[in-house]
Amino acid sequence: MHLKRKEIKVAMAYRDYTQKLLADKSGVSRGTINAICCGRSCSEQTAKKIAAALGVKLEELTE
């Protein structure tokens, strides 16, 4: 599942989250967060965790 990199970065900036902080809050590794921010795909489960940690709907992050 591909996520919108720009939307993730905007949501992170709005909350003043670093990749490490997002990783901690979502339960996903920082390396995975970095890979997603660089355009790699992820599982639906990972995407749901990231959306929940950012406080947004999954649909807002998916392409």
LUMLUMDREN-2810 file (N, C-alpha, C; in Angstrom, 1 decimal):
<atoms>
<atom><aa>M</aa><ch>A</ch><at>N</at><xx>0.9</xx><yy>-1.2</yy><zz>0.0</zz></atom>
<atom><aa>M</aa><ch>A</ch><at>CA</at><xx>0.0</xx><yy>0.0</yy><zz>0.0</zz></atom>
<atom><aa>M</aa><ch>A</ch><at>C</at><xx>0.9</xx><yy>1.2</yy><zz>0.0</zz></atom>
<atom><aa>H</aa><ch>A</ch><at>N</at><xx>0.7</xx><yy>2.1</yy><zz>-1.0</zz></atom>
<atom><aa>H</aa><ch>A</ch><at>CA</at><xx>1.5</xx><yy>3.3</yy><zz>-1.0</zz></atom>
<atom><aa>H</aa><ch>A</ch><at>C</at><xx>0.7</xx><yy>4.5</yy><zz>-0.3</zz></atom>
<atom><aa>L</aa><ch>A</ch><at>N</at><xx>1.5</xx><yy>5.2</yy><zz>0.5</zz></atom>
<atom><aa>L</aa><ch>A</ch><at>CA</at><xx>1.0</xx><yy>6.3</yy><zz>1.2</zz></atom>
<atom><aa>L</aa><ch>A</ch><at>C</at><xx>1.5</xx><yy>7.6</yy><zz>0.6</zz></atom>
<atom><aa>K</aa><ch>A</ch><at>N</at><xx>0.7</xx><yy>8.7</yy><zz>0.8</zz></atom>
<atom><aa>K</aa><ch>A</ch><at>CA</at><xx>1.1</xx><yy>10.0</yy><zz>0.3</zz></atom>
<atom><aa>K</aa><ch>A</ch><at>C</at><xx>2.2</xx><yy>10.6</yy><zz>1.2</zz></atom>
<atom><aa>R</aa><ch>A</ch><at>N</at><xx>3.4</xx><yy>10.6</yy><zz>0.6</zz></atom>
<atom><aa>R</aa><ch>A</ch><at>CA</at><xx>4.5</xx><yy>11.1</yy><zz>1.4</zz></atom>
<atom><aa>R</aa><ch>A</ch><at>C</at><xx>4.3</xx><yy>12.5</yy><zz>1.9</zz></atom>
<atom><aa>K</aa><ch>A</ch><at>N</at><xx>3.8</xx><yy>13.4</yy><zz>1.0</zz></atom>
<atom><aa>K</aa><ch>A</ch><at>CA</at><xx>3.6</xx><yy>14.8</yy><zz>1.4</zz></atom>
<atom><aa>K</aa><ch>A</ch><at>C</at><xx>2.6</xx><yy>14.9</yy><zz>2.5</zz></atom>
<atom><aa>E</aa><ch>A</ch><at>N</at><xx>1.5</xx><yy>14.1</yy><zz>2.5</zz></atom>
<atom><aa>E</aa><ch>A</ch><at>CA</at><xx>0.5</xx><yy>14.2</yy><zz>3.6</zz></atom>
<atom><aa>E</aa><ch>A</ch><at>C</at><xx>1.1</xx><yy>13.7</yy><zz>4.9</zz></atom>
<atom><aa>I</aa><ch>A</ch><at>N</at><xx>2.0</xx><yy>12.7</yy><zz>4.9</zz></atom>
<atom><aa>I</aa><ch>A</ch><at>CA</at><xx>2.6</xx><yy>12.3</yy><zz>6.1</zz></atom>
<atom><aa>I</aa><ch>A</ch><at>C</at><xx>3.5</xx><yy>13.3</yy><zz>6.6</zz></atom>
<atom><aa>K</aa><ch>A</ch><at>N</at><xx>4.3</xx><yy>13.9</yy><zz>5.8</zz></atom>
<atom><aa>K</aa><ch>A</ch><at>CA</at><xx>5.3</xx><yy>15.0</yy><zz>6.2</zz></atom>
<atom><aa>K</aa><ch>A</ch><at>C</at><xx>4.5</xx><yy>16.2</yy><zz>6.7</zz></atom>
<atom><aa>V</aa><ch>A</ch><at>N</at><xx>3.4</xx><yy>16.6</yy><zz>6.1</zz></atom>
<atom><aa>V</aa><ch>A</ch><at>CA</at><xx>2.6</xx><yy>17.7</yy><zz>6.6</zz></atom>
<atom><aa>V</aa><ch>A</ch><at>C</at><xx>2.1</xx><yy>17.4</yy><zz>8.0</zz></atom>
<atom><aa>A</aa><ch>A</ch><at>N</at><xx>1.5</xx><yy>16.2</yy><zz>8.1</zz></atom>
<atom><aa>A</aa><ch>A</ch><at>CA</at><xx>0.9</xx><yy>15.8</yy><zz>9.4</zz></atom>
<atom><aa>A</aa><ch>A</ch><at>C</at><xx>2.0</xx><yy>15.7</yy><zz>10.5</zz></atom>
<atom><aa>M</aa><ch>A</ch><at>N</at><xx>3.2</xx><yy>15.3</yy><zz>10.1</zz></atom>
<atom><aa>M</aa><ch>A</ch><at>CA</at><xx>4.3</xx><yy>15.2</yy><zz>11.1</zz></atom>
<atom><aa>M</aa><ch>A</ch><at>C</at><xx>4.7</xx><yy>16.6</yy><zz>11.5</zz></atom>
<atom><aa>A</aa><ch>A</ch><at>N</at><xx>4.8</xx><yy>17.5</yy><zz>10.5</zz></atom>
<atom><aa>A</aa><ch>A</ch><at>CA</at><xx>5.2</xx><yy>18.9</yy><zz>10.8</zz></atom>
<atom><aa>A</aa><ch>A</ch><at>C</at><xx>4.2</xx><yy>19.6</yy><zz>11.7</zz></atom>
<atom><aa>Y</aa><ch>A</ch><at>N</at><xx>2.9</xx><yy>19.4</yy><zz>11.4</zz></atom>
<atom><aa>Y</aa><ch>A</ch><at>CA</at><xx>1.9</xx><yy>20.0</yy><zz>12.1</zz></atom>
<atom><aa>Y</aa><ch>A</ch><at>C</at><xx>1.9</xx><yy>19.6</yy><zz>13.6</zz></atom>
<atom><aa>R</aa><ch>A</ch><at>N</at><xx>2.3</xx><yy>18.3</yy><zz>13.9</zz></atom>
<atom><aa>R</aa><ch>A</ch><at>CA</at><xx>2.4</xx><yy>17.8</yy><zz>15.2</zz></atom>
<atom><aa>R</aa><ch>A</ch><at>C</at><xx>3.8</xx><yy>17.9</yy><zz>15.8</zz></atom>
<atom><aa>D</aa><ch>A</ch><at>N</at><xx>4.7</xx><yy>18.5</yy><zz>15.0</zz></atom>
<atom><aa>D</aa><ch>A</ch><at>CA</at><xx>6.1</xx><yy>18.6</yy><zz>15.4</zz></atom>
<atom><aa>D</aa><ch>A</ch><at>C</at><xx>6.7</xx><yy>17.2</yy><zz>15.8</zz></atom>
<atom><aa>Y</aa><ch>A</ch><at>N</at><xx>6.4</xx><yy>16.2</yy><zz>14.9</zz></atom>
<atom><aa>Y</aa><ch>A</ch><at>CA</at><xx>6.9</xx><yy>14.8</yy><zz>15.1</zz></atom>
<atom><aa>Y</aa><ch>A</ch><at>C</at><xx>8.1</xx><yy>14.7</yy><zz>14.2</zz></atom>
<atom><aa>T</aa><ch>A</ch><at>N</at><xx>9.1</xx><yy>14.0</yy><zz>14.8</zz></atom>
<atom><aa>T</aa><ch>A</ch><at>CA</at><xx>10.2</xx><yy>13.5</yy><zz>14.0</zz></atom>
<atom><aa>T</aa><ch>A</ch><at>C</at><xx>9.9</xx><yy>12.1</yy><zz>13.6</zz></atom>
<atom><aa>Q</aa><ch>A</ch><at>N</at><xx>10.7</xx><yy>11.5</yy><zz>12.7</zz></atom>
<atom><aa>Q</aa><ch>A</ch><at>CA</at><xx>10.5</xx><yy>10.2</yy><zz>12.3</zz></atom>
<atom><aa>Q</aa><ch>A</ch><at>C</at><xx>10.6</xx><yy>9.2</yy><zz>13.5</zz></atom>
<atom><aa>K</aa><ch>A</ch><at>N</at><xx>11.5</xx><yy>9.5</yy><zz>14.4</zz></atom>
<atom><aa>K</aa><ch>A</ch><at>CA</at><xx>11.7</xx><yy>8.7</yy><zz>15.6</zz></atom>
<atom><aa>K</aa><ch>A</ch><at>C</at><xx>10.4</xx><yy>8.7</yy><zz>16.5</zz></atom>
<atom><aa>L</aa><ch>A</ch><at>N</at><xx>9.9</xx><yy>9.9</yy><zz>16.7</zz></atom>
<atom><aa>L</aa><ch>A</ch><at>CA</at><xx>8.7</xx><yy>10.1</yy><zz>17.5</zz></atom>
<atom><aa>L</aa><ch>A</ch><at>C</at><xx>7.5</xx><yy>9.4</yy><zz>16.9</zz></atom>
<atom><aa>L</aa><ch>A</ch><at>N</at><xx>7.3</xx><yy>9.5</yy><zz>15.6</zz></atom>
<atom><aa>L</aa><ch>A</ch><at>CA</at><xx>6.2</xx><yy>8.9</yy><zz>14.9</zz></atom>
<atom><aa>L</aa><ch>A</ch><at>C</at><xx>6.4</xx><yy>7.3</yy><zz>15.0</zz></atom>
<atom><aa>A</aa><ch>A</ch><at>N</at><xx>7.6</xx><yy>6.9</yy><zz>14.9</zz></atom>
<atom><aa>A</aa><ch>A</ch><at>CA</at><xx>7.9</xx><yy>5.5</yy><zz>15.0</zz></atom>
<atom><aa>A</aa><ch>A</ch><at>C</at><xx>7.5</xx><yy>5.0</yy><zz>16.4</zz></atom>
<atom><aa>D</aa><ch>A</ch><at>N</at><xx>7.9</xx><yy>5.7</yy><zz>17.5</zz></atom>
<atom><aa>D</aa><ch>A</ch><at>CA</at><xx>7.6</xx><yy>5.3</yy><zz>18.8</zz></atom>
<atom><aa>D</aa><ch>A</ch><at>C</at><xx>6.1</xx><yy>5.3</yy><zz>19.1</zz></atom>
<atom><aa>K</aa><ch>A</ch><at>N</at><xx>5.4</xx><yy>6.3</yy><zz>18.6</zz></atom>
<atom><aa>K</aa><ch>A</ch><at>CA</at><xx>3.9</xx><yy>6.5</yy><zz>18.8</zz></atom>
<atom><aa>K</aa><ch>A</ch><at>C</at><xx>3.1</xx><yy>5.4</yy><zz>18.0</zz></atom>
<atom><aa>S</aa><ch>A</ch><at>N</at><xx>3.6</xx><yy>5.0</yy><zz>16.8</zz></atom>
<atom><aa>S</aa><ch>A</ch><at>CA</at><xx>2.9</xx><yy>4.1</yy><zz>16.0</zz></atom>
<atom><aa>S</aa><ch>A</ch><at>C</at><xx>3.3</xx><yy>2.6</yy><zz>16.2</zz></atom>
<atom><aa>G</aa><ch>A</ch><at>N</at><xx>4.4</xx><yy>2.4</yy><zz>16.9</zz></atom>
<atom><aa>G</aa><ch>A</ch><at>CA</at><xx>4.9</xx><yy>1.0</yy><zz>17.1</zz></atom>
<atom><aa>G</aa><ch>A</ch><at>C</at><xx>5.5</xx><yy>0.4</yy><zz>15.8</zz></atom>
<atom><aa>V</aa><ch>A</ch><at>N</at><xx>6.0</xx><yy>1.3</yy><zz>14.9</zz></atom>
<atom><aa>V</aa><ch>A</ch><at>CA</at><xx>6.6</xx><yy>0.9</yy><zz>13.7</zz></atom>
<atom><aa>V</aa><ch>A</ch><at>C</at><xx>8.1</xx><yy>1.3</yy><zz>13.8</zz></atom>
<atom><aa>S</aa><ch>A</ch><at>N</at><xx>9.0</xx><yy>0.6</yy><zz>13.2</zz></atom>
<atom><aa>S</aa><ch>A</ch><at>CA</at><xx>10.4</xx><yy>1.0</yy><zz>13.3</zz></atom>
<atom><aa>S</aa><ch>A</ch><at>C</at><xx>10.7</xx><yy>2.3</yy><zz>12.6</zz></atom>
<atom><aa>R</aa><ch>A</ch><at>N</at><xx>11.7</xx><yy>3.0</yy><zz>13.0</zz></atom>
<atom><aa>R</aa><ch>A</ch><at>CA</at><xx>12.1</xx><yy>4.3</yy><zz>12.4</zz></atom>
<atom><aa>R</aa><ch>A</ch><at>C</at><xx>12.5</xx><yy>4.0</yy><zz>10.9</zz></atom>
<atom><aa>G</aa><ch>A</ch><at>N</at><xx>13.2</xx><yy>2.9</yy><zz>10.7</zz></atom>
<atom><aa>G</aa><ch>A</ch><at>CA</at><xx>13.6</xx><yy>2.5</yy><zz>9.3</zz></atom>
<atom><aa>G</aa><ch>A</ch><at>C</at><xx>12.4</xx><yy>2.4</yy><zz>8.4</zz></atom>
<atom><aa>T</aa><ch>A</ch><at>N</at><xx>11.3</xx><yy>1.8</yy><zz>8.9</zz></atom>
<atom><aa>T</aa><ch>A</ch><at>CA</at><xx>10.1</xx><yy>1.7</yy><zz>8.1</zz></atom>
<atom><aa>T</aa><ch>A</ch><at>C</at><xx>9.5</xx><yy>3.0</yy><zz>7.8</zz></atom>
<atom><aa>I</aa><ch>A</ch><at>N</at><xx>9.4</xx><yy>3.9</yy><zz>8.8</zz></atom>
<atom><aa>I</aa><ch>A</ch><at>CA</at><xx>8.9</xx><yy>5.3</yy><zz>8.6</zz></atom>
<atom><aa>I</aa><ch>A</ch><at>C</at><xx>9.8</xx><yy>6.0</yy><zz>7.6</zz></atom>
<atom><aa>N</aa><ch>A</ch><at>N</at><xx>11.1</xx><yy>5.9</yy><zz>7.6</zz></atom>
<atom><aa>N</aa><ch>A</ch><at>CA</at><xx>12.0</xx><yy>6.5</yy><zz>6.7</zz></atom>
<atom><aa>N</aa><ch>A</ch><at>C</at><xx>11.7</xx><yy>5.9</yy><zz>5.3</zz></atom>
<atom><aa>A</aa><ch>A</ch><at>N</at><xx>11.6</xx><yy>4.6</yy><zz>5.2</zz></atom>
<atom><aa>A</aa><ch>A</ch><at>CA</at><xx>11.3</xx><yy>4.0</yy><zz>3.8</zz></atom>
<atom><aa>A</aa><ch>A</ch><at>C</at><xx>10.0</xx><yy>4.5</yy><zz>3.2</zz></atom>
<atom><aa>I</aa><ch>A</ch><at>N</at><xx>9.0</xx><yy>4.6</yy><zz>4.1</zz></atom>
<atom><aa>I</aa><ch>A</ch><at>CA</at><xx>7.7</xx><yy>5.1</yy><zz>3.6</zz></atom>
<atom><aa>I</aa><ch>A</ch><at>C</at><xx>7.8</xx><yy>6.6</yy><zz>3.1</zz></atom>
<atom><aa>C</aa><ch>A</ch><at>N</at><xx>8.5</xx><yy>7.4</yy><zz>3.9</zz></atom>
<atom><aa>C</aa><ch>A</ch><at>CA</at><xx>8.7</xx><yy>8.8</yy><zz>3.5</zz></atom>
<atom><aa>C</aa><ch>A</ch><at>C</at><xx>9.5</xx><yy>8.9</yy><zz>2.3</zz></atom>
<atom><aa>C</aa><ch>A</ch><at>N</at><xx>10.3</xx><yy>7.9</yy><zz>1.9</zz></atom>
<atom><aa>C</aa><ch>A</ch><at>CA</at><xx>11.1</xx><yy>7.9</yy><zz>0.7</zz></atom>
<atom><aa>C</aa><ch>A</ch><at>C</at><xx>10.3</xx><yy>7.3</yy><zz>-0.5</zz></atom>
<atom><aa>G</aa><ch>A</ch><at>N</at><xx>9.1</xx><yy>6.9</yy><zz>-0.3</zz></atom>
<atom><aa>G</aa><ch>A</ch><at>CA</at><xx>8.2</xx><yy>6.4</yy><zz>-1.3</zz></atom>
<atom><aa>G</aa><ch>A</ch><at>C</at><xx>8.0</xx><yy>4.9</yy><zz>-1.4</zz></atom>
<atom><aa>R</aa><ch>A</ch><at>N</at><xx>8.5</xx><yy>4.1</yy><zz>-0.5</zz></atom>
<atom><aa>R</aa><ch>A</ch><at>CA</at><xx>8.3</xx><yy>2.7</yy><zz>-0.5</zz></atom>
<atom><aa>R</aa><ch>A</ch><at>C</at><xx>6.9</xx><yy>2.4</yy><zz>0.0</zz></atom>
<atom><aa>S</aa><ch>A</ch><at>N</at><xx>6.4</xx><yy>1.2</yy><zz>-0.3</zz></atom>
<atom><aa>S</aa><ch>A</ch><at>CA</at><xx>5.0</xx><yy>0.8</yy><zz>0.1</zz></atom>
<atom><aa>S</aa><ch>A</ch><at>C</at><xx>5.1</xx><yy>0.1</yy><zz>1.5</zz></atom>
<atom><aa>C</aa><ch>A</ch><at>N</at><xx>4.0</xx><yy>-0.1</yy><zz>2.1</zz></atom>
<atom><aa>C</aa><ch>A</ch><at>CA</at><xx>3.9</xx><yy>-0.8</yy><zz>3.4</zz></atom>
<atom><aa>C</aa><ch>A</ch><at>C</at><xx>2.6</xx><yy>-1.6</yy><zz>3.4</zz></atom>
<atom><aa>S</aa><ch>A</ch><at>N</at><xx>2.5</xx><yy>-2.4</yy><zz>4.5</zz></atom>
<atom><aa>S</aa><ch>A</ch><at>CA</at><xx>1.3</xx><yy>-3.2</yy><zz>4.7</zz></atom>
<atom><aa>S</aa><ch>A</ch><at>C</at><xx>0.2</xx><yy>-2.3</yy><zz>5.1</zz></atom>
<atom><aa>E</aa><ch>A</ch><at>N</at><xx>-1.0</xx><yy>-2.8</yy><zz>5.0</zz></atom>
<atom><aa>E</aa><ch>A</ch><at>CA</at><xx>-2.2</xx><yy>-2.0</yy><zz>5.4</zz></atom>
<atom><aa>E</aa><ch>A</ch><at>C</at><xx>-2.2</xx><yy>-1.9</yy><zz>7.0</zz></atom>
<atom><aa>Q</aa><ch>A</ch><at>N</at><xx>-1.7</xx><yy>-2.9</yy><zz>7.7</zz></atom>
<atom><aa>Q</aa><ch>A</ch><at>CA</at><xx>-1.6</xx><yy>-2.8</yy><zz>9.1</zz></atom>
<atom><aa>Q</aa><ch>A</ch><at>C</at><xx>-0.6</xx><yy>-1.7</yy><zz>9.5</zz></atom>
<atom><aa>T</aa><ch>A</ch><at>N</at><xx>0.5</xx><yy>-1.6</yy><zz>8.9</zz></atom>
<atom><aa>T</aa><ch>A</ch><at>CA</at><xx>1.5</xx><yy>-0.5</yy><zz>9.2</zz></atom>
<atom><aa>T</aa><ch>A</ch><at>C</at><xx>0.8</xx><yy>0.9</yy><zz>8.8</zz></atom>
<atom><aa>A</aa><ch>A</ch><at>N</at><xx>0.2</xx><yy>1.0</yy><zz>7.7</zz></atom>
<atom><aa>A</aa><ch>A</ch><at>CA</at><xx>-0.5</xx><yy>2.2</yy><zz>7.3</zz></atom>
<atom><aa>A</aa><ch>A</ch><at>C</at><xx>-1.5</xx><yy>2.6</yy><zz>8.4</zz></atom>
<atom><aa>K</aa><ch>A</ch><at>N</at><xx>-2.3</xx><yy>1.7</yy><zz>8.9</zz></atom>
<atom><aa>K</aa><ch>A</ch><at>CA</at><xx>-3.3</xx><yy>2.0</yy><zz>9.9</zz></atom>
<atom><aa>K</aa><ch>A</ch><at>C</at><xx>-2.6</xx><yy>2.5</yy><zz>11.2</zz></atom>
<atom><aa>K</aa><ch>A</ch><at>N</at><xx>-1.5</xx><yy>1.9</yy><zz>11.6</zz></atom>
<atom><aa>K</aa><ch>A</ch><at>CA</at><xx>-0.8</xx><yy>2.3</yy><zz>12.8</zz></atom>
<atom><aa>K</aa><ch>A</ch><at>C</at><xx>-0.3</xx><yy>3.8</yy><zz>12.6</zz></atom>
<atom><aa>I</aa><ch>A</ch><at>N</at><xx>0.3</xx><yy>4.1</yy><zz>11.4</zz></atom>
<atom><aa>I</aa><ch>A</ch><at>CA</at><xx>0.8</xx><yy>5.4</yy><zz>11.2</zz></atom>
<atom><aa>I</aa><ch>A</ch><at>C</at><xx>-0.3</xx><yy>6.4</yy><zz>11.2</zz></atom>
<atom><aa>A</aa><ch>A</ch><at>N</at><xx>-1.4</xx><yy>6.1</yy><zz>10.5</zz></atom>
<atom><aa>A</aa><ch>A</ch><at>CA</at><xx>-2.6</xx><yy>7.0</yy><zz>10.5</zz></atom>
<atom><aa>A</aa><ch>A</ch><at>C</at><xx>-3.1</xx><yy>7.3</yy><zz>11.9</zz></atom>
<atom><aa>A</aa><ch>A</ch><at>N</at><xx>-3.2</xx><yy>6.2</yy><zz>12.7</zz></atom>
<atom><aa>A</aa><ch>A</ch><at>CA</at><xx>-3.7</xx><yy>6.4</yy><zz>14.1</zz></atom>
<atom><aa>A</aa><ch>A</ch><at>C</at><xx>-2.8</xx><yy>7.3</yy><zz>14.9</zz></atom>
<atom><aa>A</aa><ch>A</ch><at>N</at><xx>-1.5</xx><yy>7.1</yy><zz>14.8</zz></atom>
<atom><aa>A</aa><ch>A</ch><at>CA</at><xx>-0.5</xx><yy>7.9</yy><zz>15.5</zz></atom>
<atom><aa>A</aa><ch>A</ch><at>C</at><xx>-0.5</xx><yy>9.3</yy><zz>15.1</zz></atom>
<atom><aa>L</aa><ch>A</ch><at>N</at><xx>-0.9</xx><yy>9.6</yy><zz>13.8</zz></atom>
<atom><aa>L</aa><ch>A</ch><at>CA</at><xx>-1.0</xx><yy>11.0</yy><zz>13.3</zz></atom>
<atom><aa>L</aa><ch>A</ch><at>C</at><xx>-2.3</xx><yy>11.6</yy><zz>13.6</zz></atom>
<atom><aa>G</aa><ch>A</ch><at>N</at><xx>-3.3</xx><yy>10.7</yy><zz>14.0</zz></atom>
<atom><aa>G</aa><ch>A</ch><at>CA</at><xx>-4.6</xx><yy>11.2</yy><zz>14.3</zz></atom>
<atom><aa>G</aa><ch>A</ch><at>C</at><xx>-5.4</xx><yy>11.6</yy><zz>13.0</zz></atom>
<atom><aa>V</aa><ch>A</ch><at>N</at><xx>-5.2</xx><yy>10.9</yy><zz>11.9</zz></atom>
<atom><aa>V</aa><ch>A</ch><at>CA</at><xx>-5.9</xx><yy>11.1</yy><zz>10.7</zz></atom>
<atom><aa>V</aa><ch>A</ch><at>C</at><xx>-6.5</xx><yy>9.8</yy><zz>10.2</zz></atom>
<atom><aa>K</aa><ch>A</ch><at>N</at><xx>-7.4</xx><yy>9.9</yy><zz>9.3</zz></atom>
<atom><aa>K</aa><ch>A</ch><at>CA</at><xx>-8.0</xx><yy>8.7</yy><zz>8.7</zz></atom>
<atom><aa>K</aa><ch>A</ch><at>C</at><xx>-7.1</xx><yy>8.1</yy><zz>7.7</zz></atom>
<atom><aa>L</aa><ch>A</ch><at>N</at><xx>-7.1</xx><yy>6.8</yy><zz>7.6</zz></atom>
<atom><aa>L</aa><ch>A</ch><at>CA</at><xx>-6.2</xx><yy>6.1</yy><zz>6.6</zz></atom>
<atom><aa>L</aa><ch>A</ch><at>C</at><xx>-6.5</xx><yy>6.6</yy><zz>5.2</zz></atom>
<atom><aa>E</aa><ch>A</ch><at>N</at><xx>-7.7</xx><yy>6.9</yy><zz>4.9</zz></atom>
<atom><aa>E</aa><ch>A</ch><at>CA</at><xx>-8.0</xx><yy>7.4</yy><zz>3.5</zz></atom>
<atom><aa>E</aa><ch>A</ch><at>C</at><xx>-7.3</xx><yy>8.7</yy><zz>3.1</zz></atom>
<atom><aa>E</aa><ch>A</ch><at>N</at><xx>-7.0</xx><yy>9.5</yy><zz>4.1</zz></atom>
<atom><aa>E</aa><ch>A</ch><at>CA</at><xx>-6.3</xx><yy>10.7</yy><zz>3.9</zz></atom>
<atom><aa>E</aa><ch>A</ch><at>C</at><xx>-4.8</xx><yy>10.5</yy><zz>3.5</zz></atom>
<atom><aa>L</aa><ch>A</ch><at>N</at><xx>-4.3</xx><yy>9.3</yy><zz>3.8</zz></atom>
<atom><aa>L</aa><ch>A</ch><at>CA</at><xx>-2.9</xx><yy>9.1</yy><zz>3.6</zz></atom>
<atom><aa>L</aa><ch>A</ch><at>C</at><xx>-2.6</xx><yy>8.1</yy><zz>2.4</zz></atom>
<atom><aa>T</aa><ch>A</ch><at>N</at><xx>-3.7</xx><yy>7.5</yy><zz>1.9</zz></atom>
<atom><aa>T</aa><ch>A</ch><at>CA</at><xx>-3.5</xx><yy>6.5</yy><zz>0.8</zz></atom>
<atom><aa>T</aa><ch>A</ch><at>C</at><xx>-3.6</xx><yy>7.2</yy><zz>-0.5</zz></atom>
<atom><aa>E</aa><ch>A</ch><at>N</at><xx>-2.9</xx><yy>6.6</yy><zz>-1.5</zz></atom>
<atom><aa>E</aa><ch>A</ch><at>CA</at><xx>-3.0</xx><yy>7.1</yy><zz>-2.9</zz></atom>
<atom><aa>E</aa><ch>A</ch><at>C</at><xx>-4.0</xx><yy>6.4</yy><zz>-3.7</zz></atom>
</atoms>
